[in-house]
Amino acid sequence: MRKIMLLAAALVFASVASNCAVVYGSLYTNVTENATIFNRDNSQKDGIGEKSGEACASSILGLIATGDAGIKAAAKKGGIKIVKSIDSNRSNVLGSVYVSECTIAYGD
């Protein structure tokens, strides 16, 4: 019984330690965070540009992964020539049953 308790504690510790820098839910996650701000233009209200574009990649069961979540793809989808800021959105359902990673680019 003691070995089972130690193993369970070790698994919990490893799970917490591996997720310290990232907000992550085991059952469900939908988190958006600011990744980078490039040229902050104070002449605009929010300084991130007039346009936005989103590009995503996803995975099912960790077996099949598709998509392009790159900055270039996001800028192209939004018709952006000058990228000023990037956000990142991460979603998952039941750990790795469905995982999605999106890049949102803002600019002009």
C-alpha positions as CSV (number, residue, x, y, z in Angstrom):
1,M,0.0,0.0,0.0
2,R,2.8,2.4,0.8
3,K,4.4,1.8,-2.6
4,I,1.2,2.7,-4.3
5,M,0.9,5.9,-2.3
6,L,4.5,6.9,-3.1
7,L,3.9,6.1,-6.8
8,A,0.8,8.2,-6.8
9,A,2.6,11.1,-5.1
10,A,5.5,10.9,-7.6
11,L,3.0,11.0,-10.5
12,V,1.2,14.0,-9.1
13,F,4.5,15.8,-8.5
14,A,5.8,15.0,-12.0
15,S,2.5,16.3,-13.5
16,V,2.7,19.5,-11.5
17,A,6.4,20.0,-12.2
18,S,6.0,19.6,-15.9
19,N,3.1,22.1,-16.1
20,C,4.6,24.9,-14.0
21,A,5.1,27.4,-16.8
22,V,2.0,26.5,-18.8
23,V,-1.6,26.7,-17.8
24,Y,-2.9,23.2,-18.6
25,G,-6.0,21.3,-17.6
26,S,-6.1,17.5,-17.7
27,L,-9.7,17.3,-18.8
28,Y,-10.1,20.5,-20.8
29,T,-8.0,23.5,-21.7
30,N,-8.8,26.7,-23.7
31,V,-6.1,29.3,-23.0
32,T,-5.0,32.3,-25.0
33,E,-1.8,34.1,-24.0
34,N,0.2,37.0,-25.5
35,A,3.3,35.6,-27.0
36,T,5.1,38.6,-28.5
37,I,4.6,42.3,-29.1
38,F,6.8,43.6,-31.9
39,N,6.5,47.3,-33.0
40,R,4.1,49.0,-30.6
41,D,2.5,51.8,-32.5
42,N,1.1,54.4,-30.1
43,S,-0.8,56.2,-32.8
44,Q,-3.4,53.4,-32.8
45,K,-5.7,52.8,-30.0
46,D,-4.4,49.4,-28.9
47,G,-1.1,49.3,-30.9
48,I,-1.6,45.9,-32.4
49,G,-2.9,46.8,-35.8
50,E,-6.1,46.9,-37.8
51,K,-6.1,43.3,-39.1
52,S,-5.9,39.8,-37.5
53,G,-5.4,36.3,-38.9
54,E,-5.4,32.9,-37.2
55,A,-3.7,29.7,-38.2
56,C,-4.1,26.4,-36.4
57,A,-2.7,22.9,-36.2
58,S,-4.4,20.0,-34.4
59,S,-3.8,16.4,-33.3
60,I,-6.1,13.5,-32.5
61,L,-5.1,11.0,-29.9
62,G,-1.5,12.0,-30.5
63,L,-1.6,9.8,-33.6
64,I,-2.6,12.2,-36.4
65,A,-1.5,15.8,-36.6
66,T,-2.3,18.3,-39.3
67,G,-2.2,22.0,-39.9
68,D,0.1,25.0,-40.1
69,A,0.1,27.2,-37.0
70,G,2.9,29.4,-38.2
71,I,3.1,33.2,-38.1
72,K,3.4,33.4,-41.9
73,A,0.2,31.4,-42.3
74,A,-1.7,33.5,-39.8
75,A,-0.5,36.7,-41.4
76,K,-1.5,35.5,-44.9
77,K,-5.0,34.5,-43.7
78,G,-5.5,38.0,-42.2
79,G,-4.0,39.8,-45.2
80,I,-1.3,41.2,-42.9
81,K,1.9,42.6,-44.4
82,I,3.5,43.9,-41.1
83,V,3.0,41.7,-38.0
84,K,2.9,43.7,-34.8
85,S,1.8,41.2,-32.2
86,I,1.2,37.5,-31.8
87,D,-1.1,35.6,-29.5
88,S,-1.2,31.9,-28.9
89,N,-4.3,29.8,-28.2
90,R,-4.0,26.3,-26.8
91,S,-7.0,23.9,-26.5
92,N,-7.3,20.2,-25.5
93,V,-10.0,17.7,-24.6
94,L,-9.2,14.9,-22.2
95,G,-5.5,15.3,-22.3
96,S,-4.5,14.3,-25.8
97,V,-7.8,13.0,-27.3
98,Y,-8.0,16.3,-29.2
99,V,-5.3,19.0,-29.1
100,S,-5.3,22.3,-31.0
101,E,-2.6,25.0,-31.1
102,C,-3.4,28.3,-32.9
103,T,-1.3,31.4,-33.7
104,I,-3.2,34.7,-34.0
105,A,-1.3,37.5,-35.7
106,Y,-2.2,41.2,-35.5
107,G,-0.9,43.9,-37.8
108,D,-1.4,46.0,-40.8
